[in-house]
Amino acid sequence: MPDFISRLLSKPYLLLLCLSVFVLAIGINTYSLRGSTESREAGVAAEMLQDHEFLVPQLNGEEFLEKPPLSYWLQAASMRVFGYTAAAARAPSVIAGIATLMLLFFSVKRITQSTQKAWLAALFLMTMASFWMNSRMAGQDILLAFGIAVALVGFWFTRATSALAAGWLTYAFGIFIATFTKGVIGLAIPGSVLFAYLLLEAIWFDRRLVIGNWLRPAVFAVLGLLPLAVWLYALYRTHGADYVSEVVLTNSVDRFAGDYQRGAHAEPFYYYLKKLPETFAPWTVLVLIALWQLRAQFRSNKNLLLVLCWLLAPYILLSFSAGKRPTYLLGIYPAAAILCALFIGNLQTLQLRWRRAGAALIGVLLLAYSLYGAVGLARHKDSDSFDTTFAQLVQLERDGHAIILFAPTERVSGAARFYMQHAVPEMSDEATMNAMLSSNPALVIFLQQEDLPRLRDYRVLGEISHGKRGYAIVASASML
């Protein structure tokens, strides 16, 4: 064995870091921004950088207060360093995914005193398809999952180690990341875990209510909330109470409590049960087996109890939310990976051939993900991206044409700001648009194909299909 490989194998943190970077980051710049989320999030971050407006997130000139600005700040900083590339927009998610894997390895190794279980936890999480894919996407979900993991690992350390001060500060830091990334839900998810854990601890272990056990997490949660509070106060001072209400109530509390018909991504209560087969894939069955096999230990092992609450409490909480998406569950993926690692790591009688088969399966998965990231996604880089479309619009603008977006979706607005690197006028009034189209031969309009019947006296310069939607580039019929 070469000497450098021997040295690498003797340093598990370095080896995990190298493996994580390779698996999560390979090929992230070989395909364009995909789907509505990446285009929107990258557009908001690009606008911050271009306009030097870092207090209020905006989407092509309109306030976009769905979430606090931490992820946008990180993406803007990445674009400042690496330019307006897909890799720059995705870099914060990649780093958050790698950091989550490193944190998981460190915490499991520290608390169980088992390097084997730490490796299993990290590898199970790394090979969960949704974790892998979202770690390579521009957005907030993996950063939120990282913040939740930091908070709960910090709390875990206060119970399982003597590092009380470090544990509580880590917990507060995680609350800061989670809430400054996605608002109230960043507090609600770890809060549901701790509520369930402290309640069961009082019932099963302490046989009484220990007030200090409840007060300390609350006090340090307030510490973690201070950065969000400062930002909200600055928002209030500069723009008024309506902006604060938009962040805290409309886009957090109201989304959670709204009915299934009018909530964002509205789905019924049983939605996550319906999605269970793909949750934690390809390890979903193993997670369920681990839950069943470890069931007798949850009432006697506080570490296992905390992991159980980490897995189930947010799952139940998010099932009550009107808005649901599979990615909302990413915050519980580390708990699922830990459960699988503890279950497999405790199987002392597992035959060598099964250990080898499991190692081979993980190796095949890592190779498959890497190949798909490096080659597979790049082969379809234009099938769900506005890259080539906006390259055409940029060229038309250079040729002297004025570009207008007609009734754009958030995806179109974000892509326009990211690719064209300046504000692009938007319009939704049909009469005004037709008047401008007939009076300005240099006008070029980008719109959805379904909106074409709303225009008159135009010629089509190009038609494009992105995902499930069709788009068109049109100009005045009198265009030279």
C-alpha distance (Angstrom), angle and dihedral (degrees) to the residues before:
residue distance angle dihedral
M1 . . .
P2 3.82 . .
D3 3.78 114.1 .
F4 3.84 95.4 -120.5
I5 3.83 90.5 54.4
S6 3.80 90.5 51.2
R7 3.80 90.1 51.2
L8 3.78 91.1 47.6
L9 3.81 92.9 50.7
S10 3.80 89.8 51.1
K11 3.83 90.1 58.1
P12 3.81 106.3 59.9
Y13 3.81 95.7 179.9
L14 3.79 92.1 53.9
L15 3.80 91.3 45.2
L16 3.80 92.2 50.0
L17 3.80 90.7 47.4
C18 3.81 92.2 52.3
L19 3.80 92.2 45.6
S20 3.82 92.5 47.5
V21 3.79 93.5 49.3
F22 3.79 91.4 49.0
V23 3.82 97.0 46.5
L24 3.79 98.4 40.5
A25 3.80 101.5 34.9
I26 3.78 104.6 37.1
G27 3.80 112.2 117.4
I28 3.83 97.4 -1.5
N29 3.80 90.7 137.5
T30 3.80 97.2 44.8
Y31 3.81 94.8 83.3
S32 3.79 132.5 42.5
L33 3.79 128.7 -111.1
R34 3.78 108.3 -65.0
G35 3.78 133.7 -151.5
S36 3.77 129.4 -5.0
T37 3.81 97.3 -66.3
E38 3.79 98.4 57.3
S39 3.80 94.1 44.8
R40 3.80 92.8 48.1
E41 3.81 97.1 44.7
A42 3.80 93.9 45.1
G43 3.79 90.1 47.5
V44 3.80 93.3 53.7
A45 3.82 91.4 48.4
A46 3.81 92.2 46.3
E47 3.80 90.6 51.5
M48 3.80 90.8 52.6
L49 3.78 89.9 53.9
Q50 3.81 95.5 44.4
D51 3.82 96.9 45.4
H52 3.83 97.2 33.6
E53 3.81 87.8 -130.6
F54 3.79 105.2 138.8
L55 3.79 101.3 157.2
V56 3.80 100.4 65.4
P57 3.83 119.7 36.8
Q58 3.80 110.6 -134.7
L59 3.77 134.9 -169.8
N60 3.80 110.4 -147.3
G61 3.79 92.7 -35.2
E62 3.82 98.4 -38.0
E63 3.82 122.5 103.9
F64 3.79 110.8 -103.8
L65 3.79 108.1 -164.9
E66 3.78 101.5 161.7
K67 3.82 91.2 115.9
P68 3.82 140.8 11.4
P69 3.80 115.4 -93.9
L70 3.82 106.7 -107.9
S71 3.81 96.7 103.8
Y72 3.81 91.2 43.5
W73 3.80 90.9 51.0
L74 3.80 90.4 51.8
Q75 3.81 92.9 48.1
A76 3.80 91.5 46.6
A77 3.82 90.2 51.2
S78 3.80 89.5 49.5
M79 3.82 91.5 50.5
R80 3.78 89.5 48.3
V81 3.81 88.8 58.1
F82 3.82 102.4 33.9
G83 3.80 102.7 25.1
Y84 3.80 130.4 -124.7
T85 3.78 97.5 -36.6
A86 3.77 133.4 131.9
A87 3.80 89.5 -116.7
A88 3.82 91.4 55.8
A89 3.80 91.6 52.4
R90 3.81 91.4 48.2
A91 3.81 98.1 41.8
P92 3.84 96.8 90.1
S93 3.81 90.7 53.8
V94 3.80 91.5 47.8
I95 3.80 91.2 50.2
A96 3.82 91.2 46.9
G97 3.80 90.5 50.7
I98 3.80 92.3 49.8
A99 3.81 90.8 46.0
T100 3.82 90.6 51.7
L101 3.81 90.9 53.0
M102 3.81 92.1 47.9
L103 3.81 91.3 47.4
L104 3.79 91.5 49.4
F105 3.80 92.2 50.1
F106 3.81 93.0 47.6
S107 3.82 95.6 46.5
V108 3.81 96.5 45.7
K109 3.81 91.5 46.1
R110 3.82 91.9 47.6
I111 3.80 96.0 47.8
T112 3.82 101.1 36.6
Q113 3.83 96.1 32.9
S114 3.80 86.7 -136.8
T115 3.79 122.8 121.9
Q116 3.79 89.3 -172.0
K117 3.81 93.2 58.6
A118 3.80 90.3 44.8
W119 3.81 90.6 54.5
L120 3.79 91.4 46.9
A121 3.81 92.2 51.6
A122 3.81 92.9 49.2
L123 3.81 94.0 45.3
F124 3.81 93.9 46.6
L125 3.80 90.2 52.2
M126 3.81 93.9 43.5
T127 3.81 91.2 53.7
M128 3.81 96.6 47.7
A129 3.79 100.9 112.8
S130 3.80 97.4 -139.4
F131 3.81 92.9 48.0
W132 3.80 90.8 49.4
M133 3.80 94.6 47.8
N134 3.80 96.5 44.2
S135 3.80 91.3 47.6
R136 3.80 85.8 63.5
M137 3.82 96.7 48.7
A138 3.79 132.1 88.5
G139 3.79 106.7 -114.2
Q140 3.80 146.4 79.6
D141 3.79 105.1 -88.2
I142 3.80 99.8 90.7
L143 3.81 92.1 40.7
L144 3.81 88.2 53.1
A145 3.82 90.5 48.6
F146 3.81 89.5 50.9
G147 3.80 91.9 50.9
I148 3.80 91.5 49.8
A149 3.81 90.6 48.7
V150 3.82 91.9 49.7
A151 3.81 91.3 50.6
L152 3.80 95.3 47.8
V153 3.80 94.8 42.2
G154 3.80 88.2 51.3
F155 3.80 90.1 52.8
W156 3.81 89.9 44.8
F157 3.80 89.5 55.2
T158 3.80 91.7 53.2
R159 3.82 88.2 58.6
A160 3.80 102.8 35.4
T161 3.82 102.8 36.1
S162 3.79 139.9 34.9
A163 3.83 92.2 -113.3
L164 3.81 94.9 104.7
A165 3.80 99.3 151.7
A166 3.81 93.7 43.9
G167 3.79 90.4 44.9
W168 3.79 95.6 52.6
L169 3.80 93.2 44.4
T170 3.80 89.3 49.7
Y171 3.79 88.9 49.9
A172 3.82 91.3 51.6
F173 3.81 91.0 46.8
G174 3.80 90.0 53.4
I175 3.81 91.2 50.9
F176 3.80 88.3 51.8
I177 3.82 92.9 52.0
A178 3.81 94.1 44.8
T179 3.81 97.4 46.2
F180 3.80 95.7 39.5
T181 3.80 87.6 51.9
K182 3.81 101.4 47.0
G183 3.76 109.5 0.9
V184 3.80 125.5 -132.4
I185 3.81 94.7 2.7
G186 3.82 87.9 62.4
L187 3.80 87.5 65.6
A188 3.80 97.5 34.9
I189 3.81 95.9 58.6
P190 3.84 99.1 52.1
G191 3.81 87.6 35.6
S192 3.81 91.1 58.4
V193 3.80 90.0 49.6
L194 3.81 93.8 51.4
F195 3.80 93.2 43.3
A196 3.81 91.3 53.9
Y197 3.80 92.9 43.2
L198 3.81 96.3 47.2
L199 3.79 91.4 46.3
L200 3.80 93.2 50.9
E201 3.81 91.0 42.2
A202 3.79 89.8 54.8
I203 3.81 91.5 48.6
W204 3.81 101.7 39.8
F205 3.80 104.6 28.5
D206 3.81 114.5 18.0
R207 3.81 96.4 31.0
R208 3.80 86.8 -149.8
L209 3.78 141.5 58.5
V210 3.82 112.0 -90.9
I211 3.81 105.3 -162.2
G212 3.82 93.8 -161.4
N213 3.80 90.7 59.7
W214 3.81 88.7 61.2
L215 3.79 98.9 37.6
R216 3.81 98.8 54.6
P217 3.84 96.1 57.4
A218 3.81 89.1 46.1
V219 3.82 93.6 51.0
F220 3.79 94.8 47.8
A221 3.81 90.6 43.9
V222 3.80 87.0 59.7
L223 3.81 88.0 52.6
G224 3.80 89.9 52.2
L225 3.81 91.0 49.0
L226 3.82 94.2 56.3
P227 3.85 96.3 90.7
L228 3.80 90.7 51.1
A229 3.79 90.1 47.3
V230 3.81 91.0 51.3
W231 3.81 91.3 51.0
L232 3.81 92.0 47.4
Y233 3.80 90.0 49.4
A234 3.81 91.0 51.0
L235 3.80 88.1 48.5
Y236 3.80 90.0 51.3
R237 3.80 93.7 47.9
T238 3.79 94.2 50.3
H239 3.83 103.2 33.3
G240 3.79 108.8 14.8
A241 3.78 139.0 -116.6
D242 3.81 94.8 -56.2
Y243 3.80 91.3 69.4
V244 3.80 91.8 51.0
S245 3.79 90.4 47.5
E246 3.81 89.9 50.9
V247 3.81 91.1 56.5
V248 3.80 100.6 38.8
L249 3.79 103.2 32.5
T250 3.80 113.1 18.1
N251 3.81 97.6 40.5
S252 3.81 98.4 33.9
V253 3.80 118.2 20.9
D254 3.82 96.5 27.9
R255 3.80 92.3 46.6
F256 3.78 90.2 52.6
A257 3.80 96.0 44.8
G258 3.82 98.6 35.9
D259 3.78 119.8 112.8
Y260 3.79 121.1 -98.7
Q261 3.80 93.2 -103.7
R262 3.80 99.9 55.3
G263 3.79 103.4 25.8
A264 3.82 120.3 104.6
H265 3.84 109.7 -96.0
A266 3.81 86.6 0.9
E267 3.80 114.7 -161.8
P268 3.82 134.9 160.7
F269 3.80 124.6 -96.0
Y270 3.82 94.5 -96.9
Y271 3.83 94.0 52.7
Y272 3.81 95.4 109.0
L273 3.78 91.8 47.7
K274 3.79 87.9 54.4
K275 3.79 88.8 50.8
L276 3.81 94.3 46.3
P277 3.84 96.1 105.4
E278 3.81 91.0 62.0
T279 3.81 95.7 37.8
F280 3.83 110.2 102.3
A281 3.83 89.1 2.5
P282 2.97 128.4 -154.1
W283 3.82 88.6 22.5
T284 3.82 100.4 45.5
V285 3.80 94.6 111.8
L286 3.81 91.0 46.2
V287 3.82 90.3 52.6
L288 3.80 90.6 52.9
I289 3.81 91.5 46.9
A290 3.81 90.9 49.3
L291 3.81 90.7 50.4
W292 3.79 90.9 51.9
Q293 3.80 96.9 43.4
L294 3.81 94.3 46.8
R295 3.80 95.1 43.8
A296 3.80 94.4 105.4
Q297 3.82 92.1 55.7
F298 3.80 99.3 54.2
R299 3.82 92.2 82.5
S300 3.78 93.8 50.0
N301 3.79 104.6 36.2
K302 3.82 117.9 62.1
N303 3.80 92.9 -165.4
L304 3.78 91.6 56.4
L305 3.79 90.8 44.1
L306 3.81 91.4 56.0
V307 3.82 91.3 49.7
L308 3.81 89.9 48.8
C309 3.81 91.3 52.0
W310 3.81 90.0 46.1
L311 3.79 88.6 56.2
L312 3.79 102.3 40.5
A313 3.81 108.7 28.7
P314 3.85 96.0 62.7
Y315 3.80 89.8 41.4
I316 3.81 90.1 57.9
L317 3.81 93.4 40.2
L318 3.80 93.6 51.3
S319 3.81 90.7 47.1
F320 3.81 87.6 64.4
S321 3.81 91.3 53.3
A322 3.80 115.8 100.7
G323 3.80 90.9 -140.6
K324 3.80 116.7 62.8
R325 3.78 137.0 172.7
P326 3.82 129.4 163.6
T327 3.81 90.3 -117.5
Y328 3.81 90.7 61.7
L329 3.82 87.1 74.3
L330 3.81 94.8 59.4
G331 3.81 89.9 100.1
I332 3.82 90.7 69.3
Y333 3.80 96.3 47.8
P334 3.85 93.9 90.8
A335 3.82 89.1 55.7
A336 3.81 90.6 51.9
A337 3.81 90.0 50.1
I338 3.82 91.6 49.8
L339 3.81 92.1 50.3
C340 3.81 91.3 51.1
A341 3.81 90.8 47.6
L342 3.80 93.7 49.7
F343 3.79 92.0 46.9
I344 3.82 96.0 48.1
G345 3.82 92.7 38.5
N346 3.80 91.0 56.0
L347 3.80 93.9 52.9
Q348 3.78 96.5 100.6
T349 3.80 91.9 166.8
L350 3.79 95.0 54.6
Q351 3.77 106.3 130.3
L352 3.78 119.3 -115.6
R353 3.79 92.4 -117.7
W354 3.81 90.8 57.2
R355 3.80 91.0 48.4
R356 3.78 89.5 52.0
A357 3.80 91.4 46.3
G358 3.82 90.5 51.7
A359 3.80 92.2 48.1
A360 3.81 90.0 48.8
L361 3.81 91.3 50.2
I362 3.79 92.2 52.0
G363 3.80 89.8 46.9
V364 3.80 91.4 51.4
L365 3.81 90.9 49.0
L366 3.80 92.6 50.2
L367 3.80 90.4 49.3
A368 3.81 92.4 46.3
Y369 3.82 92.8 50.2
S370 3.79 91.1 47.2
L371 3.79 93.6 49.7
Y372 3.78 92.3 46.0
G373 3.80 90.8 48.7
A374 3.79 93.3 47.3
V375 3.80 100.2 39.1
G376 3.81 114.1 2.5
L377 3.79 99.0 58.7
A378 3.80 92.5 42.4
R379 3.80 90.7 57.9
H380 3.80 89.3 63.4
K381 3.79 97.5 37.6
D382 3.81 95.3 127.7
S383 3.81 99.4 39.3
D384 3.80 95.4 84.2
S385 3.79 104.5 16.9
F386 3.80 138.8 93.4
D387 3.81 92.9 -146.3
T388 3.81 98.2 108.9
T389 3.80 92.7 34.5
F390 3.77 94.4 57.8
A391 3.79 91.1 41.3
Q392 3.81 85.4 62.5
L393 3.82 91.3 47.7
V394 3.81 91.2 49.0
Q395 3.79 89.4 53.3
L396 3.81 91.7 48.7
E397 3.81 89.0 51.0
R398 3.80 90.4 51.4
D399 3.79 88.2 52.0
G400 3.81 89.6 59.5
H401 3.79 102.8 -93.7
A402 3.82 123.1 136.4
I403 3.82 112.4 -128.7
I404 3.81 122.4 -145.9
L405 3.80 129.3 178.3
F406 3.80 112.1 -140.3
A407 3.84 115.5 -148.7
P408 3.82 91.6 -27.5
T409 3.79 125.4 -166.0
E410 3.81 119.5 -128.3
R411 3.78 87.6 -100.5
V412 3.80 92.3 57.2
S413 3.82 93.3 44.5
G414 3.80 91.9 51.1
A415 3.79 94.3 45.4
A416 3.80 90.6 49.1
R417 3.79 92.5 54.0
F418 3.82 93.4 44.7
Y419 3.80 98.5 45.9
M420 3.82 100.7 33.1
Q421 3.83 92.7 39.1
H422 3.79 95.5 -144.0
A423 3.80 139.1 67.3
V424 3.80 112.2 -72.2
P425 3.84 116.6 -154.9
E426 3.81 115.6 -111.8
M427 3.79 129.4 -158.9
S428 3.77 135.3 177.9
D429 3.82 102.6 172.7
E430 3.79 107.4 107.2
A431 3.82 98.1 -157.4
T432 3.79 94.6 49.1
M433 3.79 91.4 46.5
N434 3.81 92.8 52.7
A435 3.80 91.5 47.3
M436 3.81 90.7 52.7
L437 3.78 91.4 45.0
S438 3.82 92.9 54.5
S439 3.81 94.7 44.2
N440 3.81 101.2 43.3
P441 3.82 117.3 56.8
A442 3.82 90.0 -175.6
L443 3.82 94.1 58.9
V444 3.82 118.7 114.4
I445 3.81 121.0 -170.7
F446 3.78 128.5 -160.8
L447 3.80 114.7 -159.1
Q448 3.78 145.8 141.6
Q449 3.79 115.6 -80.3
E450 3.80 90.4 -122.7
D451 3.83 87.9 63.9
L452 3.81 94.9 54.3
P453 3.84 93.2 94.7
R454 3.81 87.9 62.6
L455 3.83 91.0 65.5
R456 3.80 130.3 73.8
D457 3.82 134.6 -159.6
Y458 3.78 97.7 16.4
R459 3.76 139.0 134.1
V460 3.81 124.3 -143.3
L461 3.79 115.4 -121.8
G462 3.77 95.6 -180.0
E463 3.79 144.0 -13.9
I464 3.77 122.9 -147.1
S465 3.79 134.7 -176.5
H466 3.78 118.4 -148.5
G467 3.77 116.0 179.1
K468 3.80 109.1 -48.5
R469 3.82 95.2 -20.2
G470 3.75 132.0 80.6
Y471 3.82 122.9 -145.7
A472 3.76 135.8 -170.4
I473 3.80 138.3 -157.7
V474 3.79 110.1 -146.4
A475 3.79 137.8 174.5
S476 3.76 138.0 -172.4
A477 3.79 115.3 -66.5
S478 3.82 86.3 -123.3
M479 3.80 93.1 56.6
L480 3.79 111.1 133.2
